[in-house]
Amino acid sequence: MTTPYSVLDLSPIAQGATAAQALRNSLSVAQRAQACGYRRYWVAEHHNMIGNASSASAVLIGFLAAGTDRIRIGSGGVMLPNHAPLVIAEQFGTLASLYPDRIDLGIGRAPGTDPLTARALRRDLQETGEGFPQDVLELQTYLSPEADQHPVKAVPGMGTEVPLWILGSSLYGAQLAAYFGLPYAFASHFAPADLFEALAVYRQNFKPSKQLQKPYAMVLVNVVAAGTDEEALHLYTSVQQHFVRMRRNTRGQLPPPIDDINTFWSEAERHFAQQMLACSAVGSPETLKGHLSQIMEKTQAQELMFAGQIFDHQARLESFTIAAQVMDELNEQTNKAAQLAQMLD
């Protein structure tokens, strides 16, 4: 059985760079991902973060879709409580009309920002994540073929049936995805604690739907690959610094790698970063193969998605290229083993 692999992009703004450079880099990575055989390329909605350029997800998705021609492009995700479902239906209905059968709509219930910015986004903080299930249902209705029977219509949007995904980092998202019969993406790249329990809840409670007949779980993994373990670990210090700076409330642009991460963090910060980044695969192709094989075996995920925040753009391209090669090798090994098992039966 082949395990597809995909990319989650936060459009990182490297220290000293601009948002314009980050967005052009995202297109470059999307084009490389397409050439390497990645299934989809998603961008994440974040606000008031000077290190990320992906705040206007629908606009960025249109830019990426226009610069590619095969890979699926989508949101990982749109934070639905920040928006009226009708607006999202119109945005993604427009994208689906322009790029048929290539657009995904991953949605989450977190604000993707701090409380002050959430107020600026929503104007009314009574619009919290508590109404998320109703918003999902409303969004589905706008995109359905039956939408023309409703007094309020998404144009473009109705009848496009843009595939919905539920994103989450807790059991709540798993329960909701199971209830609605939707594919589920778990944010284990920054919140791995509940990964296995969430997958179990999702699979045990899944109800088939028009969109999906059986559970489909995607697991997110931080991936930093290079020619040697030492080089990859050096590149990885940018991610480690970034997470520690979030804990310190000193967020900024993505920092360059440093020679000795232990000179940067305290013991408590090291422990925090290791917990947050537990679902990571860092190293040479051979080391990466071991990490990813273990993650695939333990999670039984139907798909893996790689987040790769790397300071140097060329190193980032190379990392995603190596990861694709490793996944192709693992899939080939899996298929050969399955063929052998069939022969022995």
N, C-alpha and C positions, 0 to 999 in steps of 0.2 A: 504493500500500500504506500502510495506517495504522499508525503506531507508537504503541502504548499507552504511557501514562506513569503513574507511581506515586510513592508517598511512602515514604521511610524516616524514621522518627521515633525519636530518642533520648530523648524526653521531657526536654528540657533544663531544668534548674532555673536560672533567671536569678538573678544576684547579688541577694541580699536577699529572694528568694522562697522558697517551700516546695515540698516534693515534692507535696503535695496540690494546690497551684496548677498545678504542671507537668502533673500527670495530668489535671486538668480542661481545661487548655489543649490537651492531646493530643486529647481528645475533640472539642473545638471545631475543631481543625485537620482531624480525620478527617471531621467533618460538612461542613466547607467543601470538602474534597477530593472527597467524594462528590457534592456539588452541582456541582462544576466538571468532573466526568467522569473523575477519576483511576480507574484500574483497581483498584489495591490499596493498602493502607496497612499497612506492616510496622513492627514495633518491635524494637529490638535489645537483647539481653541483655548487660548490663555489671554488674560488681560492685565494691563499695568505691570508687565514684566519686560524690563528693558533688554533681557537676553533672548527673547523669543519674538519672531516676526509673523507668527501665524494667527493673529487675533481675528482677522476677517477671513474665516475658513472658506466660505463659499467663493469669495473672490479669488483666493489662492488656488482653490481646486480648479476653477475655470482656467487659470493661467497654466497650471500643470497639465490639465487635460488637453489644452490646445498645443502644448509642446511635446506630447506623446501621442501614440495612436493605438496601443494595445492594452497596456497595463490598466487595471481598474484604479480609479482615483476616488478618494472619499475622505470622510471626517472621522477622526479618532480622538475626540468626537466633538460634535456640536453639544454645548451645554444647554439643554433645552429650556430649563427655567429662566435663562437669560432672554428668551425670544418667544414671540407668539408663534404657535405651531403653524398658523397660516403663512407667516413670512418664510419659515423654513421650508414648508411645502412648495411655495412659489420659487424660492431660490434653487432648491434641488430639483424641482420639476423643470426649471429652465436648464439646469446643467444636464439633466437626463435627456431633454429634448435636443440639446446641442451635441451630446456625446452618448448616444444610445448604448445601453448594456455595458456601460463603463463606470457608472457612478454608484458609490456606496454611501449610506447615511448612518454612521455610528452616532449614537446619542447617549448622553450621560446626564445625571441630575445635579452634579456639583456645579458651583458657580465658576470654577476655573480661575479664581482670583481671591482677593481679600474682601472683607465686609464693606469697606468704604467704596471700593470699585464696584462691588455688586450693587450698591445703592445707585451708583451712577449709571449702571447698565439697565437696571430694572425700574428705577424711580420709586417703586413700591416694594419694600422688602416683605410684604405679606405674600408676595408671589414666591414662595419657597419651593423646595423640592417635594413637599408633601403632595402637590398636585401632579407630580411627574407621571404616574400611571394614566391619568386622564389626558394629559398632554400627549402621551404616546398614542393613545387610542384616537385622539383627535387628528394627529398627524397621519396615522394610517388611513383614516377616513378620507382626508383630503387627497391622498395619493391613490386611492382605490379606483377601480373601474366604475363603481357605483356612485362616485362623487358627484356625477352630474345630476343626481336625484336630490342633492342637498341645496339649500338656499344660498349657502356661501361656498364658493368654488375657488380652488387654486388654479390659476391660469397663467403660465403653464403649471402642470402638476397633476391634475386629476387624470387617472388612468395610467400614469407612468409606473406605478408600483415600484418606486425606487427601493431596493432592498434595505431594510432597517436592521441595525445591530444594536444590542444593549451593551454598553460599556460599564464596567464597575470594578471596585476594589474591595467589596464587602459582600456579605450574603444577600443583602437587599437586591442588588442588581441581578444576582444569580436567580433569585426567586422570581423576579419580574420577567426576566428573559424566558424562564421555564414556563411561566403562566401564559405569556403571549406567544409562545412557540417561535421565538426568534433566536438567531445566532448570538453567542455571548463572547465578549472579549474581556479578559481579566487583566487589570493593570498591574501585573506582577513586577513590572520593571521599576516601580517605585513603592509598591505596597504588597509585598509577597506573603504577608502573614496568614491571610485567609485563603490562599490559592487553592489548596487541596479540598478544604471543606466547601468552598464555593463551587468548585467543579462537581463535587459529589451532589450537592443540593440541586444544582442545575440539571444534572443528568437524571437524578432520581425523580424529579418533579416535572420534567418536560412534558408538555402537551403539544402534539402535532398541530400544525397550522397550515394555512394555505401557502405560506412562504416556505415553511420548513417541516419536513416529516419526521426527522430525528435530530437529536442534539448535535450541535456543531459548536465546539469550543475553541477559541483562539487564545493562546498564552503569549504575553508580551515579555520579551527578554532584552536586557541591555547587551549589546554585542560590540566588542572592540577587538578587531582582528588585525594582525600585522605579520610580517615575515618571521618574527621571533617572539617568544614570550616576553622578553625584556622590553622590546619596542612597544608591544601592545599594552603592557602594564604602565609604561611611561605615558602613553596616550590616554590611558584610563584615568590618570590623576586629574584630568580636567573635569570629568564627571564626579569624581570623589570630592573635589573642591567645591563644585557646584552644589552638591547636596549638603555639605557642611555649612556653606554660606547661607542656605535656606534656613538651617537650624539657628544660625546666628542672626537671622533677619538682616543679612547684608547681601541680598541678591544683587546680581549685576550681570554683565555680559559673560559669555562662556570664557573662562580663563585659560591661558596656555598651560600645557603640562609642566610639571616640575620634577626635578630629579629625585627628591625624597619626600614622599607624602607625609612621613612621620614628623617632619619639621613643621607641618602645617596644622595638624589637628591634635587635640588632646585625646586622652584615652577614651573619655566618654563620647567624644565626637567620632572617633574611629569606630566604636561599637555601634553608634547610631547609623553611620554610613553603611557599615557592613550589613546591618539588619535591613535597611531600606533597599540596598543593592544586592540582596541575596540571590535574586534571579538574574544572574549575569553570566555571560560567557566571554572570557577575555583571554587572548593568547594567540599562539601560532595556529596554523591550520590543523595540526594534529591535536593540539590542546583543545581547540574549539570543537573539534569533532567529538571529543570525549564529553565536554560539557553539554553540547546540544543533544547528543545521543541519550545522556542521562535524563535531561529535561523531557525529551520526547517519551522515554520509557516510563518515567514517573507520572507524568500528567496525562498521557494518552491523548494529547491535544490533536484536534483535526487540522490545526494550522498553527504555525509560529509567526510572530511578528517581531521584528527587530528594531529597537531604538538605538541609535548610535550617535551620541553627541560627541564629536571629535573636533578639536580646535582647528586643525589644518584640513582644508577642503580636499586636497589630493589624498591625504591619509584616510579621510572619511570615505571617499570613493573606493579606495583600495580595500578598506575594511568590509564594505558591503559586497564587493566583488569576491573576496575570500569567503565570506559567509555563504554566498550563493554556491560557490564551488564545493564547499563542505557539505551543504545540504543536498546537493546533487549526488555526492558520493554516498551519503547516508541513505538516501532514497534508493539508490542503485543496490546497495547492500541489502536493504530491507526487501526489495523486490526479488533479488536472487534467493534470499533465504525463504521467501514465500513460495517461489517456484520449486525449490528443492523439497520443501515440506509437502507440496502437492504431489511431486513425483514419488516420494517415499510412502505417501498414503496409498 
